[in-house]
Amino acid sequence: MTLGFIGTGTIAAAMVEGLRGENIVISPRGADIAADLARRFPGVWVAADNQAVVDASETLILSVRPQVAEAVIRPLRFRAGQKIVSLIAATQIETLRDWIGLDLPIIRAVPLPSVADRSCVTPIFPPDPEVAALFDRLGTAVSCRTIAEFDLLAVGSALMGSYFGILEAAQGWLVAQGLNEAAARTYLAGLFANLGKVAVTSPASFATLREEHSTKGGLNEQIFRDFAAKGGTAALTTALDTVLARVSSA
């Protein structure tokens, strides 16, 4: 089966990396990324244009920004028997089907950059054995039973920037207090990486892990207490609510 990618951005490149370039055709958009992938993986080739990707593929991965998705997809001529996997954020299946002009099977997915090292947990909707198998090769697929479940996990994926934003703010504070920037980055990156491993391997709830990592009357307990008291958790909840409203109404 030939897998085709319309759009060659960060996530598409990470998927190609994770799949090790097995019988994959990619669009020439993002020329530098496309050329690099074709150079590193013998099973990857760059098509002349997006239509050539469609013509050569049985399964198509749509990996373009939502702002330009309609302009990219509408002119393309798809054919019966193809399967579509959409990575386009906040774009419903019915909308995509209208742009495509055929009643093709369309599965939405939210892969993250960690597909590159095959450690990603990827929500998909609706459930599809072939697409689940594809993302199981890149980590673990989570087949959602309803669009509501899928939307909730998509909101969860929107926390990536905030994760790095917390690290950025903490590093900035440490540097402002006189710590070397490189030392601050090295320490925080290692600290959070190890905490991530604990979250993955421990069966305990996040509340329990927070308590286990917060000595009574200690510094960790104080930081979270102040964070919550100053509106940190409330602001996060509000942000999640607004993203869900945006995703659900798209």
Buried (B, 14 or more C-beta within 10 A) or exposed (E): EBBBBBBBBEBBBBBBBBBBBBBBBBBBBBEEBBBBBBEEBEBBBBBEEBBBBBBBBBBBBBBBEEEEBBEBBEEBEBEEEBBBBBBBBBBBBEBBBEBBEEEBBBBBBBBBBBBBEBEBBBBBBBEBEEBBEBBEBBBEBBBBEEBEBBBBBBBBBBBEEEEEEBBEEBBEEBBEEEBEEEEBBEBBEEEBEEEEEEEEEEEEEEEEBEBEEBEEEEEEBEEBEEBEEEEBEEEBEEBBEEBBEBBBEE
